[in-house]
């Protein structure tokens, strides 16, 4: 089996938040397809940043290099690609996203060729994951946050995450919003917060103190640029578990987190970090240091597999915006049922592109 063709296109999807009717986060995807001589087609994806540059890198630079190679020879392929994307140091930015596209498609092919899911290829720990829902956007006021959360509970969601660093009144208002949701949902509903790397160390420390008694499940991306030193200082001063890894979750970054004792929960995202091959490295590092492995940042169906595949996998993310995008991209996706998401039965990542949607959402340069 050899790689015969590599394509990449950019697509823009419509999303909307309930009640307020505003867009629900990033809605642009680079969709990569890798075809083999035996007729297998693997799907890969990247999100959000400089999408046309990413698609161009896939089509004009990385794709031609892997033509004729066996898609299952991941180490050989990465050895060749890494020399192109960065001959020195850590690969970042557009290079990393383009690498993610191709690598994810190769894992999809490996699954389809073997008749196994990617989760099974990674270790097959479970056929499902527990899930949490990212719902608490800054566009909602306090009462709307509660209304949306209760509606989601009625649809089978059991764990929730809301954004902080978004309140017009600063961290004091953020704390009030968190406390309002906690009081409404009660003490038995897991609730996490996410600052999207928006707070200074001082702000993150003060906010942590304000909401520590709210039994916060974790504080995600709390400080600017996720500086490992600042995260390490914050972790020593709060009882709230810290998590990171969404946007720059390659193994070198997690090694720095470990060296500074920065985080409690590993959250790699295969759409940004170079693909499932890199996420596998991070997962093994998490196992070595006895850390749970989770998911955040719009990885959707792809990240579901790494959480299910490894025995230290914990929670996968359901996201109000990402779920809408994936329902348009794919003919069907697994839905949350009583707080869980099942890994699709079909091999690879278990999803099929909706070709009509691909044509309707194609975004020109």
Rosetta blueprint (number, residue, H / E / L):
1 X L
2 X L
3 X E
4 X E
5 X E
6 X E
7 X E
8 X E
9 X E
10 X E
11 X E
12 X E
13 X L
14 X L
15 X L
16 X L
17 X L
18 X L
19 X L
20 X L
21 X L
22 X L
23 X L
24 X L
25 X L
26 X L
27 X L
28 X E
29 X E
30 X E
31 X E
32 X E
33 X E
34 X E
35 X E
36 X E
37 X L
38 X L
39 X L
40 X L
41 X E
42 X E
43 X E
44 X E
45 X E
46 X E
47 X E
48 X L
49 X L
50 X L
51 X H
52 X H
53 X H
54 X H
55 X H
56 X H
57 X H
58 X H
59 X H
60 X H
61 X H
62 X H
63 X H
64 X H
65 X H
66 X H
67 X L
68 X L
69 X L
70 X L
71 X L
72 X L
73 X L
74 X H
75 X H
76 X H
77 X H
78 X H
79 X H
80 X H
81 X H
82 X H
83 X H
84 X H
85 X H
86 X L
87 X L
88 X L
89 X L
90 X L
91 X L
92 X L
93 X H
94 X H
95 X H
96 X H
97 X H
98 X H
99 X H
100 X H
101 X H
102 X H
103 X H
104 X H
105 X H
106 X H
107 X H
108 X H
109 X H
110 X H
111 X H
112 X H
113 X H
114 X H
115 X L
116 X L
117 X E
118 X H
119 X H
120 X H
121 X H
122 X H
123 X L
124 X L
125 X L
126 X L
127 X L
128 X E
129 X E
130 X E
131 X E
132 X E
133 X E
134 X E
135 X E
136 X E
137 X L
138 X L
139 X L
140 X L
141 X L
142 X H
143 X H
144 X H
145 X H
146 X H
147 X H
148 X H
149 X H
150 X H
151 X H
152 X H
153 X H
154 X H
155 X L
156 X L
157 X L
158 X L
159 X E
160 X E
161 X E
162 X E
163 X E
164 X L
165 X L
166 X L
167 X L
168 X L
169 X L
170 X L
171 X H
172 X H
173 X H
174 X H
175 X H
176 X H
177 X H
178 X H
179 X H
180 X H
181 X H
182 X H
183 X H
184 X H
185 X H
186 X L
187 X L
188 X L
189 X L
190 X E
191 X E
192 X E
193 X E
194 X E
195 X L
196 X L
197 X L
198 X L
199 X E
200 X L
201 X H
202 X H
203 X H
204 X H
205 X H
206 X H
207 X H
208 X H
209 X H
210 X H
211 X H
212 X H
213 X H
214 X H
215 X L
216 X E
217 X E
218 X E
219 X E
220 X E
221 X L
222 X L
223 X E
224 X H
225 X H
226 X H
227 X L
228 X H
229 X H
230 X H
231 X H
232 X H
233 X H
234 X H
235 X H
236 X H
237 X H
238 X L
239 X L
240 X L
241 X L
242 X E
243 X E
244 X E
245 X L
246 X L
247 X L
248 X L
249 X L
250 X L
251 X H
252 X H
253 X H
254 X H
255 X H
256 X H
257 X H
258 X H
259 X H
260 X L
261 X L
262 X L
263 X L
264 X L
265 X E
266 X E
267 X L
268 X L
269 X L
270 X L
271 X L
272 X L
273 X L
274 X L
275 X L
276 X H
277 X H
278 X H
279 X H
280 X H
281 X H
282 X H
283 X H
284 X H
285 X H
286 X H
287 X H
288 X H
289 X L
290 X L
291 X L
292 X E
293 X E
294 X L
295 X L
296 X L
297 X L
298 X L
299 X L
300 X H
301 X H
302 X H
303 X H
304 X H
305 X H
306 X H
307 X H
308 X H
309 X H
310 X L
311 X L
312 X L
313 X E
314 X L
315 X E
316 X E
317 X E
318 X E
319 X E
320 X H
321 X H
322 X H
323 X H
324 X H
325 X H
326 X H
327 X H
328 X H
329 X H
330 X E
331 X L
332 X L
333 X L
334 X L
335 X L
336 X L
337 X E
338 X L
339 X L
340 X E
341 X E
342 X E
343 X L
344 X L
345 X L
346 X L
347 X L
348 X E
349 X L
350 X L
351 X L
352 X L
353 X E
354 X L
355 X H
356 X H
357 X H
358 X H
359 X H
360 X H
361 X H
362 X E
363 X L
364 X L
365 X L
